Amino acid sequence: MILSKKTRYAIVALTRLAREYGKGPMQIREIAEAEKIPQSFLENILLDLRKIGILGSNLGKSGGYYLLKKPEDVTLADVVRHFEGTISLMYCVSENSYRPCEFCKDETTCQIRKVFKEIRDTTYGILSKTTLKELIKT
């Protein structure tokens, strides 16, 4: 799986907001300029993140976006799953988007499925324990 630009931009923007956690809202323009993200694209991403409860926002001149959750409570798995839909490379090993494999005669003995389930489990394990707090450590 190659992450979409939307997912990568979301991670970069969240990392910026994590660095500023507790300092008040950041304007979209500030984030876009600092992180070299097209502002119009970033607006949609931040709205998405607000809808799923990761970000909050304030209107007005001193408004902007801020993390609703602590940086240690937002994982890469949360972000990737929201924007990509699944972490799996095959639907037959997906936790959230499972579909039976059209090629497999028996999922319990399929060695291909076994390998791709291990990849999914390992990837999910890494993404679910990697938080924004860890990404901003210097």
Phi, psi and omega in degrees: 000132172252127181293142177289161175301323181301314179294316180296316178297321178299316180296317180295315179296317179296324177296318177299313180295327177294322177297331182260011184305131178086357182260004181101174184292151174247138178285149180305316182303317180300313181296313182301314181292314183296325186253004178058048178247132177304126187300319182295324178290319182295324179304314180294321180296313182294324175299316177302314181293330176289318181298328181267006172086014177272324181245155169241167179213153174235142177271166174103179185300321180260018181277187180150198182250151179209157176289129173280328181259157175293149179305329180283353180256003178246120181255160175296329177299320178303313185288312182297314180299320181295312186275329182263339181091323181206157176262342185285153174269343179225140182297330184288353176243006182283139176284318187258341184234034184302136169217142178298146180285132180286343183260341189274132177274328180209106183299330183289337180247359182289115181287330177295311179301320180301315180295315182288335173290320177296319177299314179299313182297318179294314179299313179299318180302317180291312182295324184283340177259355177267114183256168175300325179301319180292327181288339182259003177296138178239000000 
